[in-house]
Amino acid sequence: MTSPSDLIQGFHRFREQHFADEDALYKQLVQEGQTPKILVVACCDSRVDPALVLDSAPGDLFVIRNVANLVPPAESRSGGRHGTSAALEYGVRVLGVEHIIVLGHAHCGGIRSLLIGGGPREQATYINSWMRVAEDAQKKVLKEFPNAAIELQERACEQQAILSSLENLMTFEWISERVETGKLALHGWYFDIEHGQLLRYDATTHDFTAV
């Protein structure tokens, strides 16, 4: 089990192995600010670190992480807390990213709770409320695969939730306008933890294929 002490030791290794070698890069990032071209919406899952999975350097990615890598639809600014929407707005309107990747993954706990119900989902009202963002994906999968094994339903729902998030991205005017003018591109990716594969959604074939 990793402890806070392990993390402190890890920080010292980072200082010695990375920060010292890339001192110029960090100084540049401080002086010039961040200018990432790619925004990634990823899951909080501790097994799916976008920077690690995609082997990215500091400053390459603007990352938004939440339960089940969901994007809610555009809603009224009054009431509620819109952390994911605010981060999207900053990435698109302030940083001017050119790509948004919704990065889903296999064995997602949030999606499983949505499919099987009970347990933490019934007790943790924040999770319950948040996962309603993916209810359309859940309904579609259960309609198409009503008698399938839970493992197949989970994978299908994980991937369908990515597509739902891509649709929700287009409900933000400042995203849809940039997509329509070619200034911004949207992507749906799926990380298969078990097999170490990255799948990309192909709008032509309507399927996720390995890259």
C-alpha positions as CSV (number, residue, x, y, z in Angstrom):
1,M,0.0,0.0,0.0
2,T,1.3,3.4,-0.9
3,S,1.5,5.8,2.0
4,P,2.1,9.6,2.2
5,S,5.7,8.9,3.0
6,D,6.1,6.9,-0.2
7,L,4.7,9.9,-2.1
8,I,7.2,12.3,-0.5
9,Q,10.0,9.9,-1.5
10,G,8.5,9.8,-4.9
11,F,8.6,13.6,-5.1
12,H,12.3,13.6,-4.2
13,R,12.9,11.1,-7.0
14,F,11.0,13.4,-9.4
15,R,13.2,16.3,-8.4
16,E,16.3,14.3,-9.0
17,Q,15.3,12.4,-12.1
18,H,12.9,14.7,-14.0
19,F,12.8,18.3,-12.6
20,A,16.6,18.6,-12.7
21,D,16.9,17.4,-16.2
22,E,13.9,19.4,-17.5
23,D,14.6,22.6,-15.5
24,A,14.4,24.7,-18.7
25,L,11.0,23.3,-19.6
26,Y,9.5,24.1,-16.2
27,K,11.0,27.6,-16.3
28,Q,9.4,28.1,-19.7
29,L,6.1,26.8,-18.5
30,V,6.2,29.3,-15.7
31,Q,7.3,32.3,-17.8
32,E,5.1,31.6,-20.8
33,G,2.1,29.9,-19.1
34,Q,0.4,26.8,-20.2
35,T,-0.5,26.4,-23.9
36,P,-1.8,22.8,-24.3
37,K,-3.5,21.9,-27.5
38,I,-5.3,18.9,-26.1
39,L,-8.0,18.7,-23.4
40,V,-8.7,15.2,-21.9
41,V,-11.8,14.3,-20.0
42,A,-10.8,11.3,-17.9
43,C,-12.0,9.2,-15.0
44,C,-10.9,9.6,-11.4
45,D,-9.9,5.9,-11.4
46,S,-6.5,5.6,-9.9
47,R,-5.5,3.1,-12.6
48,V,-6.1,5.5,-15.5
49,D,-3.7,8.4,-15.3
50,P,-4.0,10.2,-18.8
51,A,-0.5,11.6,-18.6
52,L,1.0,8.2,-17.8
53,V,-1.2,6.2,-20.3
54,L,-0.5,8.6,-23.1
55,D,3.1,9.2,-22.1
56,S,2.7,13.0,-22.1
57,A,5.1,15.7,-20.8
58,P,4.2,18.5,-18.4
59,G,2.2,21.1,-20.3
60,D,1.0,18.8,-23.0
61,L,-2.5,18.0,-21.6
62,F,-5.2,20.0,-19.9
63,V,-6.9,17.3,-17.9
64,I,-10.4,17.2,-16.4
65,R,-11.1,14.1,-14.2
66,N,-14.4,13.1,-12.7
67,V,-16.3,9.9,-11.9
68,A,-16.7,7.9,-15.1
69,N,-15.2,10.6,-17.3
70,L,-18.6,12.2,-18.0
71,V,-19.5,15.5,-19.7
72,P,-22.8,16.9,-18.5
73,P,-25.0,18.9,-21.0
74,A,-24.9,22.7,-20.9
75,E,-27.1,23.9,-18.1
76,S,-28.1,27.2,-16.5
77,R,-25.2,28.9,-14.7
78,S,-27.5,29.6,-11.7
79,G,-27.6,27.0,-9.0
80,G,-25.5,23.9,-8.7
81,R,-21.7,23.5,-9.0
82,H,-20.4,23.1,-12.5
83,G,-16.8,22.0,-12.1
84,T,-16.5,20.0,-15.3
85,S,-18.3,22.7,-17.3
86,A,-16.1,25.4,-15.9
87,A,-12.9,23.5,-16.7
88,L,-14.2,22.9,-20.2
89,E,-14.9,26.6,-20.6
90,Y,-11.4,27.5,-19.4
91,G,-9.7,24.9,-21.7
92,V,-11.7,26.0,-24.8
93,R,-12.3,29.7,-24.4
94,V,-9.2,30.7,-22.4
95,L,-6.5,28.2,-23.5
96,G,-7.9,27.7,-27.0
97,V,-7.4,23.9,-27.1
98,E,-7.7,22.3,-30.5
99,H,-8.8,18.8,-29.5
100,I,-11.0,17.4,-26.8
101,I,-10.6,13.7,-26.0
102,V,-13.2,11.9,-23.8
103,L,-11.1,9.0,-22.4
104,G,-13.1,6.2,-21.1
105,H,-11.8,2.9,-19.7
106,A,-12.7,-0.7,-18.9
107,H,-13.9,-1.8,-15.5
108,C,-15.2,1.6,-14.6
109,G,-16.7,1.6,-11.1
110,G,-19.1,4.5,-11.8
111,I,-20.6,2.7,-14.8
112,R,-20.9,-0.6,-12.9
113,S,-22.8,1.2,-10.1
114,L,-25.1,2.7,-12.7
115,L,-25.9,-0.7,-14.2
116,I,-26.3,-2.9,-11.1
117,G,-27.6,-0.3,-8.7
118,G,-27.5,-0.8,-4.9
119,G,-24.5,-0.5,-2.7
120,P,-22.7,2.8,-2.7
121,R,-24.8,4.2,-5.5
122,E,-27.9,4.1,-3.2
123,Q,-26.0,5.5,-0.2
124,A,-23.8,8.2,-1.8
125,T,-26.3,10.8,-3.2
126,Y,-23.5,12.8,-4.9
127,I,-22.5,9.8,-7.0
128,N,-26.1,8.9,-7.6
129,S,-26.9,12.4,-8.9
130,W,-23.7,12.6,-11.0
131,M,-24.2,9.2,-12.7
132,R,-27.6,10.4,-14.0
133,V,-25.6,12.1,-16.7
134,A,-25.1,8.6,-18.2
135,E,-28.6,7.3,-17.8
136,D,-29.4,7.6,-21.6
137,A,-26.3,5.4,-22.3
138,Q,-27.5,2.9,-19.7
139,K,-31.0,2.7,-21.2
140,K,-29.7,2.3,-24.7
141,V,-27.4,-0.6,-23.6
142,L,-30.0,-2.4,-21.6
143,K,-32.4,-2.1,-24.5
144,E,-29.9,-3.5,-27.0
145,F,-28.4,-6.1,-24.7
146,P,-31.2,-7.0,-22.2
147,N,-30.0,-10.6,-21.5
148,A,-26.2,-10.2,-22.0
149,A,-23.7,-10.9,-19.3
150,I,-23.0,-7.9,-17.0
151,E,-19.4,-7.8,-18.3
152,L,-20.6,-7.2,-21.9
153,Q,-23.2,-4.6,-20.7
154,E,-20.5,-2.8,-18.7
155,R,-18.2,-2.5,-21.7
156,A,-21.0,-1.4,-24.0
157,C,-22.2,1.2,-21.4
158,E,-18.6,2.5,-20.9
159,Q,-18.3,3.1,-24.6
160,Q,-21.8,4.4,-25.0
161,A,-21.2,6.9,-22.2
162,I,-18.2,8.2,-24.2
163,L,-20.5,8.9,-27.1
164,S,-23.1,10.5,-24.9
165,S,-20.4,12.8,-23.5
166,L,-19.4,13.7,-27.1
167,E,-23.0,14.6,-27.8
168,N,-23.2,16.7,-24.6
169,L,-20.1,18.6,-25.6
170,M,-21.9,19.9,-28.6
171,T,-24.6,21.5,-26.4
172,F,-22.1,24.1,-25.3
173,E,-22.3,27.0,-27.9
174,W,-18.6,27.8,-27.6
175,I,-17.7,24.2,-28.4
176,S,-20.2,23.6,-31.2
177,E,-19.2,26.8,-33.0
178,R,-15.5,25.9,-32.9
179,V,-16.3,22.3,-34.1
180,E,-18.4,23.6,-37.0
181,T,-15.7,26.1,-38.1
182,G,-12.9,23.4,-37.9
183,K,-11.1,25.1,-35.0
184,L,-11.9,22.2,-32.6
185,A,-12.1,18.4,-33.0
186,L,-13.8,16.0,-30.6
187,H,-12.5,12.4,-30.0
188,G,-13.8,9.4,-28.2
189,W,-11.1,7.0,-26.8
190,Y,-11.4,3.9,-24.7
191,F,-8.5,2.4,-22.6
192,D,-8.8,-1.4,-22.2
193,I,-6.8,-1.8,-19.0
194,E,-6.8,-5.6,-19.1
195,H,-5.3,-6.0,-22.6
196,G,-3.3,-2.7,-22.7
197,Q,-5.1,-1.5,-25.7
198,L,-6.3,2.0,-26.7
199,L,-9.5,2.1,-28.9
200,R,-10.7,5.0,-30.9
201,Y,-14.3,5.7,-32.0
202,D,-14.7,5.7,-35.7
203,A,-17.7,7.8,-36.8
204,T,-17.7,6.1,-40.2
205,T,-18.0,2.5,-38.9
206,H,-19.7,3.5,-35.7
207,D,-17.4,1.3,-33.7
208,F,-14.3,1.5,-31.4
209,T,-11.2,0.1,-33.1
210,A,-7.7,-0.4,-31.7
211,V,-5.1,2.2,-32.7
